[in-house]
Amino acid sequence: MKFIPITASAGITGFESPASDYLQLPLSLDALLIDHPSASFIGRADGNSMQGIGIFNGDILIVDRQVQVKNRDVIVANFNGEFICKIIDTQQRLLLSANKKNQDVAITQDDQFTIEGVVIRSIRCHRQSHLLASTL
């Protein structure tokens, strides 16, 4: 994979071709983005509850089941039969939203709750991918 360093700043009137100076990286996007391939899965964010930390509706989430959950991690969980993406407060047993319009949710003993994994990366597609349109 070729790595082309691109600097974006306001007021650029012209710049040298980024392809004129590139670095060859000895890795793939899989190796860069996925730490534990056999324990990871990809999902798509649905809704705006995590936009305060940079996860927007339609973003691709890379979720790792092997990572140990820590307080304030972004997780994907099954909460009462629904898959959700939230910040977990392990000390107070709360599911936190990163959008002030959404309320925090307490995890009670009556809830069905399982953590599916920790979100280790999120990817924003600036153009629709034909692969994602048919699979997610």
C-alpha positions as CSV (number, residue, x, y, z in Angstrom):
1,M,0.0,0.0,0.0
2,K,1.3,3.5,-0.8
3,F,1.0,6.2,1.8
4,I,0.6,9.7,0.5
5,P,1.0,12.4,3.1
6,I,-1.6,15.1,2.5
7,T,-1.8,18.3,4.5
8,A,-5.2,20.0,4.4
9,S,-5.4,23.7,5.3
10,A,-7.6,26.6,4.4
11,G,-6.6,29.0,1.7
12,I,-4.5,26.6,-0.5
13,T,-4.2,28.0,-4.0
14,G,-2.1,25.2,-5.3
15,F,0.1,22.3,-4.2
16,E,2.5,19.8,-5.5
17,S,1.2,16.4,-6.6
18,P,0.9,14.1,-3.5
19,A,2.0,11.2,-5.7
20,S,5.4,12.8,-6.3
21,D,6.7,11.8,-2.9
22,Y,5.2,8.7,-1.2
23,L,6.2,6.1,1.2
24,Q,5.7,2.3,0.6
25,L,4.0,0.7,3.7
26,P,4.6,-3.0,4.2
27,L,1.0,-3.6,5.5
28,S,-2.6,-3.9,4.5
29,L,-5.6,-2.0,5.8
30,D,-6.7,-5.2,7.6
31,A,-3.4,-5.3,9.5
32,L,-3.6,-1.5,10.2
33,L,-7.2,-1.5,11.5
34,I,-7.9,-5.0,13.0
35,D,-5.8,-6.2,15.9
36,H,-7.5,-9.6,16.4
37,P,-9.0,-10.8,13.1
38,S,-10.6,-14.0,14.5
39,A,-12.2,-12.1,17.3
40,S,-13.4,-9.0,15.4
41,F,-16.5,-8.0,13.4
42,I,-17.6,-5.0,11.5
43,G,-20.9,-3.1,12.1
44,R,-22.5,0.1,11.0
45,A,-23.5,2.9,13.4
46,D,-27.2,3.7,13.3
47,G,-28.3,7.0,14.8
48,N,-26.7,10.1,16.3
49,S,-26.2,9.1,20.0
50,M,-22.4,8.8,19.6
51,Q,-21.6,11.9,17.5
52,G,-20.0,13.7,20.5
53,I,-17.0,11.3,20.2
54,G,-16.9,11.3,16.4
55,I,-19.1,8.3,15.6
56,F,-21.8,9.4,13.1
57,N,-24.8,7.7,11.6
58,G,-23.6,5.3,8.9
59,D,-20.0,5.1,10.1
60,I,-18.3,1.7,10.0
61,L,-17.4,0.2,13.4
62,I,-14.6,-2.3,14.0
63,V,-15.5,-4.2,17.1
64,D,-13.0,-6.5,18.9
65,R,-14.3,-9.2,21.2
66,Q,-10.9,-10.1,22.6
67,V,-10.2,-6.7,24.1
68,Q,-10.8,-6.4,27.8
69,V,-13.6,-3.9,28.5
70,K,-12.5,-0.9,30.6
71,N,-14.5,1.9,32.2
72,R,-15.5,4.5,29.5
73,D,-14.8,2.2,26.6
74,V,-17.1,2.5,23.5
75,I,-18.8,-0.8,23.3
76,V,-21.3,-2.7,21.2
77,A,-23.8,-4.6,23.3
78,N,-27.0,-6.5,23.2
79,F,-29.3,-4.6,25.5
80,N,-32.8,-6.2,25.9
81,G,-32.6,-7.8,22.4
82,E,-31.3,-4.6,20.6
83,F,-27.7,-4.0,19.4
84,I,-26.5,-0.7,20.7
85,C,-23.3,1.3,20.6
86,K,-22.6,3.3,23.8
87,I,-19.9,4.3,26.3
88,I,-20.0,2.0,29.3
89,D,-19.6,3.2,32.8
90,T,-18.6,0.0,34.5
91,Q,-18.6,1.6,38.0
92,Q,-22.1,2.9,38.0
93,R,-23.5,0.3,35.5
94,L,-24.6,2.9,33.0
95,L,-24.8,3.1,29.2
96,L,-23.7,6.7,28.3
97,S,-24.6,8.5,25.1
98,A,-22.2,11.0,23.5
99,N,-25.0,13.2,22.5
100,K,-26.5,15.6,25.1
101,K,-30.0,15.0,23.6
102,N,-29.9,11.4,24.8
103,Q,-30.2,10.3,28.4
104,D,-28.0,7.8,30.1
105,V,-29.5,4.3,30.7
106,A,-29.0,2.3,33.8
107,I,-28.3,-1.4,33.4
108,T,-30.5,-3.2,36.0
109,Q,-30.6,-6.8,37.1
110,D,-33.8,-7.2,35.1
111,D,-32.2,-6.2,31.8
112,Q,-30.8,-8.7,29.4
113,F,-27.3,-7.3,28.8
114,T,-24.2,-8.8,27.0
115,I,-21.2,-6.9,25.8
116,E,-20.4,-8.0,22.2
117,G,-17.1,-6.2,22.0
118,V,-15.1,-3.0,22.2
119,V,-15.2,-0.5,19.4
120,I,-11.5,-0.1,18.5
121,R,-11.9,1.9,15.3
122,S,-14.5,3.8,13.3
123,I,-14.4,4.6,9.7
124,R,-16.4,7.3,7.8
125,C,-17.1,6.8,4.2
126,H,-17.4,10.0,2.3
127,R,-18.8,8.3,-0.7
128,Q,-21.2,5.3,-0.8
129,S,-19.4,2.0,-1.1
130,H,-21.1,-0.5,-3.4
131,L,-19.8,-3.3,-1.2
132,L,-21.3,-1.8,1.9
133,A,-24.6,-0.9,0.3
134,S,-25.4,-4.6,-0.3
135,T,-24.0,-6.1,2.9
136,L,-24.7,-3.8,5.8
